[in-house]
Amino acid sequence: MFTFELLKKEKEARAGNLITTHGSIETPSFVAVGTQGTVKALSIEDLRNIGTQVIITNAFHLHLQPGEDLIEKMGGLHRFMGWQGPLMTDSGGFQIFSLGAGKEHGVGKIAPIFPEQIDLGRHLRSKKGKPLVRVDEDGVEFISYLDGSLHRFTPERVIEIERKLGADIILALDECTSPLHDYPYTRDAVERTHRWAVRALEEFQRTSDKGQALFGIVQGGAYQDLRQESATFIAGQDFDGYAIGGSLGRSKEDMYHVLGWTIPLLPQDKPRHLLGIGEVEDIFEVVKRGIDLFDCVLPTRIARTGTLFAKKAQRFRINILNAQFKDDPRPIEEGCNCYTCCNYSRGYLRHLFMAKELLAIRLATIHNLYFLESLMRQIRAAIKEKKFSDLTREWLPPI
Amino acid sequence: MFTFELLKKEKEARAGNLITTHGSIETPSFVAVGTQGTVKALSIEDLRNIGTQVIITNAFHLHLQPGEDLIEKMGGLHRFMGWQGPLMTDSGGFQIFSLGAGKEHGVGKIAPIFPEQIDLGRHLRSKKGKPLVRVDEDGVEFISYLDGSLHRFTPERVIEIERKLGADIILALDECTSPLHDYPYTRDAVERTHRWAVRALEEFQRTSDKGQALFGIVQGGAYQDLRQESATFIAGQDFDGYAIGGSLGRSKEDMYHVLGWTIPLLPQDKPRHLLGIGEVEDIFEVVKRGIDLFDCVLPTRIARTGTLFAKKAQRFRINILNAQFKDDPRPIEEGCNCYTCCNYSRGYLRHLFMAKELLAIRLATIHNLYFLESLMRQIRAAIKEKKFSDLTREWLPPI
């Protein structure tokens, strides 16, 4: 079961309702990242209390550990994790990129300002001197970071893995390029990703349906013609939704350009997922441009080092380790209804971080995810009342 | 407020009710260890769901970090931690021992079988060559393991710290000797501990009462005459309860001897706490001998490495990392009502440990503490029905 209903639009910002086999997702929605089949440090009960609607796990990581066959034997990913709500699986294209070109170029989705500092001649290799990742027309070969074993992903193999895992929304295998890849390489990779998309869709249609939906992924780096070509091609395939992946250029402006080239070419009646975005400022920008779903490790990752979301703080963050919080009896944020803010003070949280106590990580993660869910509730309500631009001005006043 | 009511006895095993300023404790009871003001990996809600009755934190650790003044300013330890139930503070005698003779001798409370392997001539010193701990008649000087700063604990100073922390039950400063200390040293230490006990009690009586109770600590190593002398002396002081601390010899048999010499000399109408015991077999043995309260890091510490309590397993433990559990859909223990067993399989828990996911530690800790609370409920019910020896035979059938 998979339907997407568009409820309201304010300019390009959309409020919708996505119905999956395991329940519905009000959009726009943050997708919590649970790479290895767990949102780091949180139980399912924590996630329900936070109001998490949907979790994205990773076919690449789960294939390597504990393996899709084991998870299938245990009744599928929902049952294995204990999460009965909507689930997604990323295909692993980005993770293979991270092992390969990402490490080789020393970059993530957005390249550093001074790429000339990066030695592009340095190739990342295994201890035995082999490259960790090798892409060919058929698929991608990579070496496990866990035990050095050799694996091959093809578009068909990834669908097979994702069928066994059984998430509600699955992603096709793509080749994620680096912001530092040149035009010819990026063009070749986009065209390969398109051929892979067709093969993934054929395999998906051929195999038994467990109520799963398949999203295609638009690539093309920060090159306008490649992004437009990719959006047109992928939108022309009968996917249930569309993800925008890969390199988003060298700055936030580049990322907004990429969205500007891509989104108008995607169908209105299908959901759009942006892979890997989670800063508060970015959320307003991508929702404004018509994104329905987005995921990011940032909120949970920064929580683990004591960086906590707060509306009234600079860049919407405080660092709880700062000495100013040591005897602060207030919650992280006044008025926040998360478990952490309802029960613990800034001073106690700081103590837990200083004393390297595990509870610190869980409490901080709960707060950051609750903060985002609360923001998304406000955003959805605002779009429905055509007040999204007012809400944006409230959160991001013009300088 | 502090009263202890003895409800039922079966031979020396006792069922009672201890009423503190922050609520009552049905005895015999396990005391969960929350050294740094948190039971590792658990929230207060977790502890309430587990059925934890009382937590023991540590004046030594909390003095070093974040400091008793800060905790007092934040409204005391109950408010700081968010735990409104009964709280204890250990005085830090054992921790100072761990920094000093314990490290020097390379031993814990029970010495290894072959103590001659230990180089008694090696003195543990700071980087600057100073000993980490120095005991004199007035008290003990030690160097912080956090920042190398010098601290002095005296019996009066520890009462002052514990007053500021504000736990319901506080312990007097003692000198904890090593199982490898000889008779003359142990005798001197016992006598010093007695003089410290008198000073602690005087300081306790002199200072304002916040509804706290003070326990004295019996020492004397594994020497019968010293244990008896110490029990007689400490029992003769007007403490609210009595703890049995320090070295318990070189084997479990030695420990049972120590209890056999000590407990008959303690008053029937006051609670008795055994410091540092938490194995299932030991619990039956110490309850049988008349212990009302005991604490131990073992259940939480072993949980963090995947060792989980189970009634039907050898030594009441399974190691969830064993490959046999990788596709086991059952809970850790059939019939266990803890959050972990109600929601997660052995296979998933093993995956979380293998993938080094933090949730593993919390789920394992919840199970081990719930297991003990459940065992203690059974033990209390059995004593009340004079069926404690039946219950012991059920759990520890004669070989």
Interface residues (C-beta under 8 A of the other chain):
Chain A: Q36 G37 T38 K40 A41 L42 S43 I44 E45 Q65 P66 L70 K73 M74 G75 F80 M81 G82 K326 D327 P329 Y339 N343 Y344 S345 G347 Y348 R350 H351 L352 M354 A355 E357 L358 L359 I361 R362 L363
Chain B: Q36 G37 T38 K40 A41 L42 S43 I44 E45 Q65 P66 L70 K73 M74 G75 F80 M81 G82 K326 D327 P329 Y339 N343 Y344 S345 G347 Y348 R350 H351 L352 M354 A355 E357 L358 L359 I361 R362 L363
